[in-house]
């Protein structure tokens, strides 16, 4: 860690070396509503010209004192000219805002790209979804992810419940989440509360898009992702605006968001965003087992109880943008709170009536970004401090049935754990991230990214202390991580072929304790792991693009696996070793004017997979390195837009996950499981959507939207496929889930009212180990968007 700090300091100091006496002009080309215009043509007088990059940025360096005329143009927009004067050594920021052209053309050929399309056609294997078309819908972040090929989100219940994301067969903690390139667990208690609760704290209305990286994870993200990463890009509207939305839906579910930003002529900007979400999750459960008045077991249908979820977050931001010394320098403060009732165990066999999780998080961050801080050098720096306070309460000895009635009492222990718990944990996370991009030549770039974090935690549990005779949770524990990488990107044949080579280093240090036989033992770890990736892109012509990549990837154990999670009756295991995987991806994109098709194939060979050895409470479960596995598969997506008002999209994924380990290290009792398909994992699934969008329906400026979407998951086995008789095996059955909705936007495009039904056919919906999900639900949403005329 000391070596890393010194390295960061050297990079930062050297990067801050200024430009001597050479003057420069730089800025962004954008639309009048704040959207960037990648590919815009920018000319300086008559002898210098450039093209805006994927973020709409342009720059002219090594200029002399004098007067200049800047001209910006792009197909579909009116050209813009600006006259400026610059002094020796001055760095002038000139942002250019283009108005849409009102001229009607018989035929227009668009040669530029949106930022999303530039990422899509970049060298990384990536799927992305723009959030803006979904602002009017009643959709959350997990649902939005679930629309992408190769991605499956499995949620064990309703709002805020346990969620697992799978990318091309790798799932759970093997998939990493980011927010604007910063690992999400540095902002929220993701590992303590799970992906479901944490993703629920990021409403779709506060997002710009979601990027899903498959196979080789870019160096710029800087995390130990085994073969997949999700990057949430938050909204950065370059205009003054106020947006408010509120939604009410079945099961007493409420979602509300607020987002506002103000820009001043001085370059100073302030912003505020907030959201609130709550749900009773009291949907009907079918075929759950209980004991009748005669003492006999019977199956009943009953509303779900003790599964309420509530969360809110407020974030304030202030700083400056578009300064000669900083494209942006922002300081942010956020506070979040979460209340989560625990309804049942992971197999939905035992209901709980009082156990719950609480969490409070405070985050402070400083972010600095400067494009062309020195000649051909970009810099992005982030420093954050996060305090996480969590509570796990499991103090009752009552035994509940599925009606929510008390049917007995235990002689000892809580609903979940042996000891009973009133556990309060206080964690602190300090993280630093440095990203440097150096343009060696017009066709060669060098990228460095380093992320270092230090997590410490102490706690107290007076209730468990009475059981153990000592409060073990007062012992401090820590986890240090360092992920650093260097990438070299090179273009050949005028950009038709692009190569990206990267090397990575992972360092992991931890100290924790494990409780066995009512005794605590301290365990320390110090591990280092290298990584490597090679990617190629070949643009055969303007229609066809192919990509190939290989990565030797590593995922270090996280703090829940290492330090335990007593809210889920999971003991610590600081002796875990990293997971590793050989990942190969090969795919292609063929795009025409009104349709496109993308196909990707993938191969994984994963070793030392960390698996939860789950046992029924009150015995504590534990994560262990067990399986080796192979994953092969193919995914495809087709989009068709014959008219501007109609969009059709469909995708499908097939994946085959096989055990490649013997009984010695697999946690199974026989070598006959070698080559068997892994249980509780879907192998065939897909999504489709039909969307109609028409403007000027009732009056000029309004918009009318109608959509219908469907999701399919083929039947899969809950346990090993080769065990038992076929007719007796427990399965998760075939599922077809349909959603439909309608939205109308009026009042000069300021107000939208939408009505949506999810699972409109009220089909039986299941997930991990056949845990039941909600049936049909109805949603009403009102959204207001106000900005300067």
KEKOLVEX-382464 format. One line per 8 residues: number of its first residue (from 1); for each residue x, y, z of C-alpha. Coordinates in Angstrom, 1 decimal. Layout:
BEGIN
NUM> X,Y,Z; ...
END
This chain:
BEGIN
1> 0.0,0.0,0.0; 2.9,2.4,0.8; 4.4,1.6,-2.6; 1.1,2.3,-4.3; 0.7,5.7,-2.5; 4.2,6.7,-3.6; 3.4,5.7,-7.2; 0.1,7.7,-7.1
9> 1.9,10.7,-5.8; 4.6,10.6,-8.5; 2.0,10.2,-11.3; -0.1,13.0,-9.9; 2.8,15.4,-9.5; 4.2,14.7,-12.9; 0.8,14.9,-14.5; 0.2,18.4,-13.0
17> 3.2,19.8,-14.9; 1.8,22.6,-16.9; 2.1,23.6,-20.5; 4.9,26.2,-20.5; 4.0,29.2,-22.6; 2.0,27.3,-25.2; -1.7,28.5,-25.4; -4.6,26.1,-25.9
25> -8.3,26.1,-26.7; -10.5,23.2,-25.7; -14.1,22.5,-24.8; -17.1,20.4,-25.6; -19.6,20.3,-28.5; -23.1,19.7,-27.3; -26.8,20.1,-28.2; -28.9,22.9,-26.7
33> -30.5,20.4,-24.3; -27.1,19.3,-22.9; -26.4,16.1,-25.0; -22.9,15.7,-26.3; -22.2,15.5,-30.1; -19.4,13.0,-30.8; -17.9,13.3,-34.2; -18.7,17.0,-34.6
41> -16.2,18.8,-36.9; -14.4,21.7,-35.3; -12.2,24.1,-37.3; -9.8,26.8,-36.0; -9.4,29.6,-38.6; -8.8,27.8,-41.9; -5.6,25.8,-41.1; -6.5,23.6,-38.1
49> -9.3,21.1,-37.6; -10.3,18.2,-35.4; -13.2,15.9,-34.7; -14.9,15.8,-31.2; -14.3,12.5,-29.4; -16.9,10.2,-27.9; -17.6,12.7,-25.1; -17.9,15.6,-27.4
57> -14.5,17.0,-26.4; -12.1,18.8,-28.7; -8.7,20.6,-28.2; -6.2,22.7,-30.1; -2.8,22.9,-28.4; 0.5,24.7,-28.9; -1.1,27.9,-30.1; 0.4,31.4,-30.2
65> -1.1,34.6,-29.1; -3.8,36.0,-31.4; -7.4,36.1,-32.6; -9.2,33.0,-33.8; -12.5,31.9,-35.3; -13.9,28.6,-34.2; -16.4,26.8,-36.4; -18.4,23.7,-35.3
73> -20.7,21.7,-37.6; -22.5,18.4,-37.6; -25.1,16.8,-39.9; -28.6,17.8,-38.7; -27.4,20.9,-36.8; -26.9,24.5,-37.7; -23.2,25.5,-38.0; -21.8,27.7,-35.2
81> -19.0,30.3,-35.4; -17.3,32.0,-32.4; -14.5,34.6,-32.4; -12.0,34.4,-29.5; -8.7,36.0,-28.5; -6.0,34.2,-26.6; -2.9,35.3,-24.8; 0.5,33.6,-24.6
89> 0.3,30.6,-22.2; -3.4,30.9,-21.7; -5.7,27.9,-21.6; -9.1,28.9,-23.0; -12.3,26.8,-22.6; -14.9,27.4,-25.3; -18.0,25.2,-25.2; -20.0,25.1,-28.4
97> -23.8,24.5,-28.3; -25.4,23.6,-31.7; -29.1,24.1,-32.6; -30.9,21.4,-34.5; -31.4,22.3,-38.2; -34.9,23.0,-39.2; -34.2,22.5,-42.9; -36.1,19.5,-44.4
105> -33.8,17.3,-46.5; -34.9,14.5,-48.8; -32.0,12.4,-47.7; -29.5,12.8,-45.0; -26.4,10.6,-44.4; -25.3,10.8,-40.8; -21.5,10.2,-40.4; -21.2,10.8,-36.6
113> -21.8,8.6,-33.6; -23.5,9.0,-30.3; -21.4,8.4,-27.2; -23.2,5.1,-26.6; -22.6,3.9,-30.2; -19.0,4.9,-29.9; -18.7,2.7,-26.8; -20.7,-0.1,-28.4
121> -18.3,-0.1,-31.4; -15.2,0.2,-29.2; -12.8,-2.6,-28.6; -14.5,-4.0,-25.4; -17.2,-6.6,-25.6; -20.1,-4.5,-24.1; -23.8,-4.3,-24.1; -25.5,-1.1,-23.0
129> -29.0,0.3,-22.5; -29.9,3.9,-22.5; -32.0,4.9,-19.5; -33.8,7.9,-21.0; -36.4,5.8,-23.0; -37.3,4.2,-19.6; -37.7,7.4,-17.6; -41.5,7.3,-18.1
137> -41.7,3.6,-17.1; -42.1,1.9,-13.8; -38.9,0.0,-14.0; -36.0,-0.5,-11.6; -32.3,-1.1,-12.2; -32.4,-4.9,-12.0; -35.3,-5.0,-14.5; -33.3,-2.7,-16.9
145> -30.3,-5.0,-16.8; -32.5,-8.0,-17.5; -33.3,-6.7,-21.0; -29.8,-7.3,-22.2; -28.5,-10.4,-24.0; -26.2,-12.6,-21.9; -27.4,-11.0,-18.7; -29.9,-12.5,-16.3
153> -31.0,-11.0,-13.0; -32.5,-13.4,-10.5; -34.4,-11.8,-7.6; -35.6,-14.0,-4.7; -38.8,-12.1,-4.0; -40.0,-8.5,-4.4; -38.5,-5.0,-4.0; -35.1,-5.0,-2.3
161> -34.9,-8.8,-1.9; -31.8,-10.8,-2.6; -30.6,-10.3,-6.2; -28.0,-12.2,-8.3; -26.7,-10.9,-11.6; -25.3,-13.3,-14.1; -23.1,-12.3,-17.1; -22.4,-15.1,-19.5
169> -22.6,-17.7,-16.7; -20.5,-15.9,-14.1; -22.7,-14.6,-11.3; -23.0,-13.2,-7.8; -19.9,-11.7,-6.5; -18.0,-12.6,-9.7; -19.8,-9.6,-11.3; -18.7,-6.2,-10.1
177> -20.8,-3.0,-10.1; -19.5,0.5,-10.7; -21.0,4.0,-10.6; -19.2,6.4,-13.0; -16.2,4.1,-12.9; -16.0,3.9,-9.1; -16.7,0.5,-7.5; -20.2,0.7,-6.0
185> -19.2,-0.9,-2.7; -17.2,2.2,-2.0; -20.4,4.2,-2.1; -22.9,1.8,-0.6; -23.0,-1.3,1.7; -23.3,-3.6,-1.3; -21.5,-6.5,0.3; -23.4,-6.2,3.6
193> -26.9,-5.8,2.0; -26.5,-7.5,-1.3; -26.9,-6.3,-4.9; -30.7,-6.2,-4.8; -31.0,-3.6,-2.0; -28.0,-1.6,-3.3; -29.3,-1.4,-6.9; -32.6,-0.3,-5.6
201> -30.8,2.8,-4.2; -30.1,3.9,-7.8; -33.4,4.8,-9.6; -33.4,4.6,-13.4; -34.5,8.2,-13.6; -31.1,9.3,-12.1; -29.1,7.2,-14.7; -27.9,8.1,-18.2
209> -27.1,4.5,-19.2; -25.9,1.1,-18.0; -22.8,-0.5,-19.5; -22.3,-4.2,-19.2; -18.8,-5.4,-20.0; -18.4,-9.1,-20.8; -15.2,-11.1,-21.0; -12.1,-8.8,-20.7
217> -12.9,-6.0,-18.2; -11.4,-2.6,-19.3; -8.3,-1.4,-17.4; -10.2,1.9,-16.7; -12.6,0.2,-14.4; -9.8,-1.2,-12.2; -11.5,-4.0,-10.3; -11.1,-7.7,-9.6
225> -14.1,-8.7,-11.8; -13.8,-12.4,-12.8; -15.5,-11.9,-16.2; -18.1,-9.2,-16.1; -18.7,-5.7,-14.9; -21.6,-3.2,-14.8; -21.0,0.5,-14.9; -23.9,2.8,-14.1
233> -23.4,6.2,-15.7; -25.3,8.9,-13.8; -27.0,11.8,-15.4; -24.9,14.9,-16.2; -27.3,17.3,-17.8; -25.4,20.4,-18.9; -28.3,22.7,-18.3; -30.4,24.0,-15.5
241> -33.3,21.7,-14.8; -35.6,20.2,-12.2; -37.1,16.7,-12.5; -39.6,15.1,-10.1; -41.2,11.7,-10.4; -43.5,9.7,-8.2; -44.9,6.2,-8.7; -47.4,4.1,-6.8
249> -47.9,0.4,-7.5; -49.3,-2.9,-6.1; -48.2,-4.2,-2.8; -48.2,-0.7,-1.4; -45.0,0.2,-3.3; -43.9,3.8,-3.6; -41.0,5.2,-5.7; -40.1,8.9,-5.8
257> -37.1,10.8,-7.2; -35.9,14.3,-7.4; -33.0,15.7,-9.4; -32.0,19.3,-10.0; -28.9,21.2,-11.2; -27.9,24.8,-11.6; -25.0,26.3,-13.7; -23.6,29.7,-13.2
265> -21.7,31.9,-15.7; -18.6,31.6,-13.5; -18.5,27.9,-14.1; -19.7,27.1,-10.6; -22.4,24.4,-10.4; -24.6,22.8,-7.7; -26.8,19.8,-7.9; -29.1,17.8,-5.6
273> -30.6,14.4,-6.2; -32.8,12.3,-3.9; -35.0,9.2,-4.0; -37.3,7.3,-1.7; -38.6,3.8,-2.1; -40.8,1.6,0.1; -42.8,-1.6,-0.4; -44.8,-4.0,1.8
281> -44.0,-6.8,-0.6; -47.3,-8.5,0.6; -48.0,-10.4,-2.6; -49.6,-13.9,-2.5; -47.5,-17.0,-1.8; -48.9,-20.3,-3.2; -48.3,-23.8,-2.0; -46.4,-23.0,1.2
289> -46.5,-25.6,3.9; -48.0,-25.2,7.3; -49.5,-27.3,10.1; -53.3,-27.4,10.4; -55.4,-27.6,13.6; -55.2,-31.4,13.5; -51.4,-31.4,13.5; -51.1,-32.4,9.8
297> -49.1,-30.6,7.1; -51.1,-28.8,4.4; -50.4,-26.4,1.5; -52.0,-23.0,1.7; -52.0,-19.7,-0.2; -51.4,-16.6,1.9; -50.1,-13.1,1.7; -46.4,-12.6,2.3
305> -45.8,-11.0,5.7; -42.7,-9.4,7.4; -41.0,-8.4,4.1; -41.3,-4.6,4.2; -38.5,-2.7,2.5; -37.7,1.0,2.7; -34.7,3.0,1.5; -33.8,6.6,0.7
313> -30.8,8.5,-0.3; -29.9,12.2,-0.6; -26.8,13.5,-2.5; -25.5,17.0,-2.8; -22.8,18.1,-5.2; -20.9,21.4,-5.8; -17.9,22.4,-7.8; -16.7,24.0,-11.0
321> -16.8,22.8,-14.6; -15.2,23.9,-17.9; -12.2,25.8,-16.3; -8.8,26.0,-18.0; -7.4,23.9,-15.1; -10.3,21.5,-14.7; -13.0,20.1,-16.9; -14.7,19.4,-13.6
329> -13.8,19.5,-9.9; -16.7,18.3,-7.8; -17.2,17.6,-4.1; -20.2,15.5,-3.1; -21.9,14.4,0.1; -24.5,11.7,0.4; -26.6,10.0,3.0; -28.6,6.9,2.7
337> -30.7,4.7,4.9; -32.2,1.3,4.6; -34.8,-0.8,6.5; -35.1,-4.5,5.3; -37.3,-7.1,7.0; -36.0,-10.7,6.5; -38.9,-13.0,5.5; -37.4,-16.4,4.9
345> -34.2,-18.5,4.3; -32.6,-18.8,0.9; -34.7,-21.9,0.0; -38.0,-20.4,1.3; -38.5,-23.3,3.7; -38.6,-21.3,7.0; -40.5,-18.1,7.5; -39.2,-15.4,9.9
353> -41.3,-12.9,11.7; -39.0,-10.4,13.4; -35.4,-10.6,12.0; -34.3,-7.5,10.1; -31.4,-5.6,8.6; -30.8,-1.9,9.1; -28.1,0.3,7.3; -27.0,3.9,7.2
361> -24.3,5.2,4.9; -22.5,8.5,4.7; -20.2,9.2,1.7; -17.9,12.1,0.9; -15.9,12.3,-2.3; -13.7,14.6,-4.3; -13.5,14.1,-8.1; -11.2,15.9,-10.5
369> -11.1,15.5,-14.3; -9.0,17.3,-16.8; -8.8,16.5,-20.5; -5.4,17.5,-22.0; -4.0,18.5,-18.6; -0.6,18.4,-20.4; 0.1,17.7,-24.0; -1.8,14.6,-25.0
377> -2.5,13.6,-21.3; -5.9,13.2,-19.7; -6.3,12.7,-15.9; -9.1,11.6,-13.7; -8.8,11.4,-9.9; -11.2,10.3,-7.2; -10.8,10.2,-3.5; -13.7,9.0,-1.3
385> -14.5,8.2,2.3; -17.5,6.1,3.2; -18.9,5.2,6.6; -21.2,2.2,6.8; -23.3,1.4,9.9; -25.3,-1.8,9.8; -27.4,-3.6,12.3; -28.7,-7.2,12.3
393> -31.5,-7.9,14.8; -32.4,-11.5,15.6; -33.5,-11.6,19.2; -36.8,-13.5,19.2; -37.2,-17.2,20.0; -40.7,-17.2,18.4; -41.4,-19.7,15.6; -43.7,-18.3,12.9
401> -45.8,-20.1,10.3; -46.5,-18.7,6.8; -49.7,-17.0,8.1; -47.5,-14.8,10.4; -48.8,-16.6,13.5; -46.6,-17.7,16.4; -46.8,-21.5,16.6; -44.1,-22.1,19.2
409> -40.8,-21.1,20.8; -37.2,-22.2,20.6; -35.4,-23.1,23.8; -32.3,-21.1,22.6; -31.1,-19.0,19.7; -32.9,-16.6,17.4; -34.8,-17.2,14.2; -31.6,-17.4,12.2
417> -28.6,-17.8,14.4; -27.6,-20.0,17.4; -26.7,-17.2,19.6; -29.4,-14.6,18.9; -28.0,-11.2,17.7; -28.3,-7.5,18.3; -25.3,-6.9,16.1; -24.1,-3.4,15.3
425> -21.2,-3.0,12.9; -19.3,0.2,12.1; -17.3,0.1,8.9; -15.0,2.8,7.3; -13.9,2.7,3.7; -11.2,4.9,2.2; -10.6,4.6,-1.5; -8.4,6.4,-4.1
433> -8.6,6.0,-7.8; -6.2,7.4,-10.4; -6.8,7.1,-14.2; -4.3,8.5,-16.7; -4.6,8.3,-20.5; -1.6,9.4,-22.6; -1.9,9.7,-26.3; 1.6,8.6,-27.5
441> 0.7,9.1,-31.1; -2.6,9.7,-32.9; -3.0,5.9,-33.2; -1.5,4.8,-29.9; -2.7,5.3,-26.3; -1.3,4.2,-23.0; -3.8,3.9,-20.1; -3.0,3.5,-16.4
449> -5.6,2.9,-13.7; -5.1,2.2,-10.1; -7.6,1.7,-7.3; -6.5,1.3,-3.6; -8.9,0.8,-0.7; -8.7,0.3,3.0; -11.7,-1.1,4.9; -11.9,-1.4,8.7
457> -14.8,-2.6,10.8; -15.5,-2.9,14.5; -18.8,-3.8,16.2; -20.6,-4.9,19.3; -23.3,-7.5,20.1; -24.2,-7.7,23.8; -26.8,-10.4,23.1; -24.4,-12.7,21.3
465> -21.8,-11.9,24.0; -24.0,-13.6,26.6; -24.1,-16.7,24.5; -20.3,-16.9,23.7; -19.1,-15.4,27.0; -17.2,-12.7,25.0; -18.1,-10.0,22.5; -16.0,-11.1,19.6
473> -17.3,-8.4,17.3; -15.4,-5.8,19.2; -12.3,-7.2,17.6; -11.3,-4.9,14.7; -11.0,-6.5,11.2; -9.7,-5.0,8.0; -9.4,-5.7,4.3; -6.9,-3.9,2.0
481> -7.1,-4.1,-1.8; -5.0,-2.8,-4.6; -6.0,-3.3,-8.3; -3.6,-1.6,-10.8; -3.4,-2.0,-14.5; -1.7,-0.7,-17.6; -3.1,-0.9,-21.1; -1.7,-0.2,-24.5
489> -4.1,0.5,-27.4; -2.9,0.6,-31.0; -4.8,1.3,-34.3; -3.7,-0.3,-37.6; -4.9,0.2,-41.2; -6.5,3.6,-40.5; -8.4,2.3,-37.5; -9.9,-0.8,-39.1
497> -7.9,-3.0,-36.7; -7.5,-2.1,-33.1; -5.4,-4.0,-30.5; -5.6,-3.5,-26.7; -3.1,-5.3,-24.5; -3.3,-5.0,-20.7; -1.5,-6.3,-17.6; -3.0,-6.1,-14.1
505> -1.9,-6.7,-10.6; -4.1,-7.6,-7.6; -3.0,-7.3,-4.0; -5.2,-8.4,-1.1; -4.5,-8.2,2.7; -6.9,-9.0,5.4; -7.2,-9.8,9.1; -10.3,-11.3,10.6
513> -11.5,-14.0,12.9; -13.5,-17.2,12.7; -15.8,-18.5,15.4; -15.7,-22.3,15.9; -16.7,-24.3,19.0; -17.6,-20.9,20.7; -14.0,-19.8,20.3; -12.5,-17.0,18.2
521> -9.4,-17.5,16.1; -7.6,-14.7,14.3; -6.5,-15.3,10.7; -4.4,-13.0,8.5; -3.9,-13.1,4.7; -1.5,-11.5,2.2; -2.0,-12.5,-1.4; -0.8,-11.3,-4.8
529> -2.2,-12.3,-8.2; -1.3,-11.1,-11.7; -3.7,-10.7,-14.7; -3.5,-10.3,-18.4; -5.8,-9.5,-21.3; -5.6,-9.1,-25.1; -8.4,-7.8,-27.2; -8.8,-7.2,-31.0
537> -11.4,-5.3,-33.0; -11.7,-5.5,-36.8; -14.0,-3.2,-38.7; -14.3,-5.1,-42.0; -16.5,-2.4,-43.6; -19.1,0.2,-42.5; -21.6,-2.6,-41.8; -19.6,-5.4,-40.1
545> -17.6,-5.3,-36.9; -15.9,-8.3,-35.2; -14.2,-8.6,-31.8; -12.1,-11.2,-30.0; -10.6,-11.2,-26.5; -8.8,-13.3,-24.0; -8.4,-12.6,-20.3; -6.8,-14.3,-17.4
553> -9.0,-12.8,-14.7; -8.9,-12.8,-10.9; -11.4,-12.1,-8.2; -10.2,-11.6,-4.7; -12.5,-12.7,-1.8; -14.7,-9.9,-0.6; -15.2,-8.8,2.9; -18.4,-10.8,3.5
561> -16.8,-14.0,2.3; -13.7,-13.2,4.4; -15.2,-11.6,7.5; -18.7,-13.3,7.5; -22.3,-12.0,7.5; -24.1,-13.0,10.7; -27.4,-11.5,9.3; -27.4,-14.5,6.9
569> -25.8,-16.9,9.5; -22.5,-17.0,7.6; -19.3,-17.5,9.5; -16.0,-15.8,8.5; -13.3,-17.6,6.4; -10.2,-15.4,6.1; -8.4,-18.3,4.6; -10.1,-18.1,1.2
577> -7.9,-17.9,-1.9; -8.7,-15.9,-5.1; -11.0,-17.2,-7.9; -9.3,-17.3,-11.3; -10.7,-17.7,-14.8; -9.5,-18.0,-18.4; -12.1,-16.1,-20.5; -12.4,-16.1,-24.2
585> -14.9,-14.1,-26.2; -15.6,-13.9,-30.0; -18.4,-11.9,-31.5; -19.6,-9.7,-34.3; -22.0,-6.8,-35.0; -23.7,-6.4,-38.4; -25.6,-3.1,-38.7; -27.8,-1.7,-41.5
593> -30.0,1.4,-41.7; -33.1,-0.1,-40.0; -31.8,-3.3,-38.4; -28.9,-4.8,-36.7; -27.8,-8.2,-35.4; -25.1,-9.0,-32.8; -23.8,-12.5,-32.0; -21.3,-13.3,-29.2
601> -19.8,-16.7,-28.1; -17.9,-17.2,-24.9; -15.8,-19.8,-23.1; -14.8,-19.8,-19.5; -12.6,-22.1,-17.4; -13.0,-21.1,-13.7; -10.9,-22.4,-10.8; -11.3,-22.1,-7.0
609> -14.9,-20.9,-7.2; -16.0,-19.5,-3.9; -19.3,-21.2,-3.0; -21.5,-20.9,0.1; -21.6,-24.2,1.9; -25.1,-23.6,3.1; -26.5,-25.5,6.1; -29.8,-24.9,7.9
617> -29.6,-22.4,10.9; -28.7,-22.3,13.7; -25.5,-23.8,12.4; -23.4,-21.2,10.7; -22.7,-21.6,6.9; -19.4,-20.6,5.4; -17.9,-19.7,2.0; -15.3,-22.1,0.7
625> -13.1,-22.6,-2.4; -14.7,-25.6,-4.0; -15.6,-26.1,-7.7; -13.8,-25.8,-10.9; -16.1,-25.3,-13.8; -16.3,-24.7,-17.5; -18.8,-22.4,-19.2; -19.6,-22.3,-22.9
633> -22.4,-20.4,-24.6; -23.7,-18.1,-27.3; -25.9,-15.0,-27.2; -27.6,-13.0,-29.9; -29.6,-9.9,-30.2; -31.7,-8.5,-33.1; -33.0,-4.9,-33.4; -35.4,-3.7,-36.1
641> -36.6,-0.2,-36.6; -38.5,0.1,-39.9; -39.9,3.5,-39.0; -38.8,6.1,-36.4; -42.0,5.4,-34.3; -41.6,1.6,-34.1; -38.8,-0.5,-32.5; -38.6,-4.3,-32.2
649> -35.9,-6.0,-30.2; -35.3,-9.6,-29.2; -32.4,-11.5,-27.7; -31.6,-15.1,-26.5; -28.8,-16.7,-24.5; -27.7,-20.3,-24.2; -25.1,-21.2,-21.6; -23.8,-24.6,-20.5
657> -22.1,-24.7,-17.0; -20.3,-28.0,-16.2; -18.5,-29.2,-13.1; -14.8,-29.9,-13.9; -13.6,-30.9,-10.4; -13.4,-34.1,-8.5; -14.8,-35.0,-5.1; -11.5,-34.0,-3.3
665> -12.0,-30.3,-3.9; -15.6,-30.0,-5.1; -17.6,-30.5,-1.9; -19.6,-33.4,-3.5; -19.5,-37.0,-2.5; -18.6,-38.7,-5.7; -16.6,-38.3,-8.9; -19.7,-39.0,-10.9
673> -20.5,-35.3,-10.7; -17.6,-34.6,-13.0; -19.0,-33.2,-16.2; -22.5,-32.7,-14.7; -24.4,-29.5,-15.4; -24.3,-27.2,-12.3; -27.6,-27.1,-10.5; -29.9,-24.1,-9.9
681> -28.5,-22.2,-13.0; -30.8,-21.5,-16.0; -29.2,-22.5,-19.3; -31.7,-20.9,-21.8; -33.4,-17.5,-21.5; -34.3,-14.5,-23.6; -36.2,-11.2,-23.8; -38.2,-9.3,-26.4
689> -39.9,-6.0,-26.7; -42.2,-4.1,-29.1; -42.3,-0.3,-28.6; -44.5,2.3,-30.4; -43.7,6.0,-29.9; -45.5,8.8,-31.8; -45.2,12.6,-31.5; -47.8,15.3,-32.2
697> -50.7,12.9,-31.6; -53.3,15.2,-29.9; -51.4,18.4,-30.2; -48.0,19.7,-31.3; -45.2,18.7,-29.0; -46.9,15.8,-27.2; -45.8,12.2,-27.3; -47.6,8.9,-27.0
705> -45.8,5.6,-26.1; -47.0,2.0,-25.9; -44.9,-1.0,-25.2; -45.1,-4.8,-24.7; -42.2,-6.9,-23.4; -41.7,-10.5,-22.6; -39.1,-12.5,-20.7; -38.6,-16.3,-21.0
713> -36.6,-18.7,-18.8; -36.5,-22.4,-19.7; -37.0,-25.0,-16.9; -33.9,-25.9,-14.9; -33.1,-28.3,-12.0; -32.8,-27.0,-8.4; -30.3,-29.6,-7.5; -27.9,-31.9,-9.4
721> -29.5,-33.1,-12.6; -28.0,-36.6,-12.3; -29.4,-37.3,-8.8; -32.7,-39.2,-8.3; -35.5,-40.2,-10.6; -36.4,-37.7,-13.3; -40.1,-37.7,-12.3; -39.2,-36.9,-8.7
729> -36.7,-34.1,-9.3; -37.3,-30.6,-8.1; -37.3,-28.0,-10.9; -37.9,-24.3,-11.5; -40.5,-24.6,-14.3; -40.6,-22.7,-17.7; -41.6,-19.1,-17.3; -43.1,-16.6,-19.7
737> -43.5,-13.1,-18.1; -45.2,-10.3,-19.9; -45.2,-6.5,-19.2; -47.2,-3.8,-20.9; -47.6,-0.1,-20.6; -48.8,3.2,-22.0; -47.5,6.7,-21.4; -48.5,10.2,-22.6
745> -46.3,13.3,-22.5; -47.8,16.8,-22.8; -47.6,20.3,-21.3; -44.8,21.3,-23.7; -43.0,18.0,-23.0; -42.9,18.8,-19.3; -45.3,16.2,-17.8; -45.7,12.5,-18.4
753> -48.4,10.2,-17.0; -47.9,6.4,-17.4; -49.8,3.2,-16.6; -48.0,-0.1,-16.6; -48.7,-3.7,-15.7; -45.9,-6.1,-14.9; -46.5,-9.9,-15.2; -49.8,-8.8,-16.8
761> -50.9,-12.4,-17.4; -50.3,-13.2,-13.7; -48.1,-16.2,-14.4; -46.3,-18.1,-11.7; -42.9,-16.5,-11.3; -39.9,-18.2,-9.5; -36.2,-17.7,-9.0; -33.3,-19.3,-7.1
769> -34.4,-22.6,-5.5; -38.0,-21.8,-6.7; -38.4,-18.8,-4.4; -41.7,-17.2,-5.4; -41.8,-13.7,-7.0; -44.7,-11.3,-7.3; -47.7,-12.0,-9.5; -49.4,-9.3,-11.6
777> -48.8,-5.7,-10.4; -50.1,-2.4,-11.5; -48.1,0.9,-11.6; -49.0,4.5,-12.1; -46.3,7.1,-12.5; -46.2,10.9,-12.9; -43.0,12.6,-14.1; -42.3,16.4,-14.4
785> -39.3,17.8,-16.1; -38.7,21.6,-16.0; -35.9,23.5,-17.7; -35.2,27.0,-19.0; -37.1,27.8,-22.2
END
